[in-house]
Amino acid sequence: MNYDFADSMEYIIKDIAFCSDDFLAIIDLYIKNDVPFNLHPRFIIELLLEKKNFVEVEEKLNQYDYRYKNNWIYILYTLIPDNYINEEYLNKIYDFLK
């Protein structure tokens, strides 16, 4: 993918996140429709975590099957808040990494 295009898409998504109530719906469509370009998910997940709690974001990312799902879930687990570090989540991470 052209890096200029990817950078532009990241700016657009950031603007939508800060200026629109439709951000969650737009990200849902992005994931649901398995958009063919691979934006780095970290900044999107961080924006999602500003608007929703960790469990809600995890449920959203696991809701659909899409091309880069493993990347998204991996990044989500790298951003796990301290208050979610418990046996349940350690088991989820372990199962994911198997």
N, C-alpha and C positions, 0 to 999 in steps of 0.2 A: 504494500500500500504506500502511496505517496505520503511522506511525512507532513507536507504542507496541508494536505487534505485532512489527515488525522489531527493535526494541531488545530485546524479550523473547526473541526467537529467538536473537539474538546472545549473550545471557547464558546461555541454555540450551546452545548449542553450546560456549561457553567452558567451562561446567561439565562437559560431557561430555568435552571434550578433557583436562581436568585430572583427572577422576575415573574415567575409563573406558578400558579397553583397546579398546573398540569404536569409538572416535572415527574411525579410518580407514574402517571399514566403514560407518559412518553417513554420512560425507562421500561415500563411493563411491555409496551409495544416493541421496543428495541429487542428485548430478550425473547418475547413470545414469537416474533417473526424471524428470529435467527438471522439478523442483519449480517450480510457477508463480510463487512469490514471489521477488523479487530481493533477496537479502541482499547487502550490499556484500562482495565476496569477499576484500578485503585481509586482514581479521583471520583469516579461515579459512585463507588461504594461508600467512600467517605462522605459524599454529598447525601446519599441515602441515609447514612447513619446520623446525619444532622437532623433529618426529618422524621426518622422512624427508629424504634429501638432495634437492638441486635437481632432478636428473635424474629421480628417482622421482616427485616431485611433477609435473614437466612431463609425464611419461608418463601419470600418472593423469588430469590435466586434459585431455589430448589423446585419451584412450581412448574417449570417447563424444561424440556430437553432442548438444548441449543449447542451450537458448535464449540464454543469456548467455555462451557459451563465449569469444567474442572479448574480453569484459570480463575474464574470469578469466585468459586467457592474457596480455593486456596488463598486468594487475596483476602477474602472475608475473614478467614480464620487467622490470618496474620494481624488483623485489626481487632481481634476479640478484646472486649473491655475486661479489665481486671475482675469486675464483679461477676463475670460469666465463666471465670476459670474455676471449674469444678469437675467432679468425676464424670458427670454426664457429657460435658463438652470435651473433656480429654478423650473419652470413648468415641465421640463423634469424629474428632480429629484423627484418632488412631484408625478408625474404620475407613475414613476418607483416604488416608495415606497408604493403606494396604494395597 
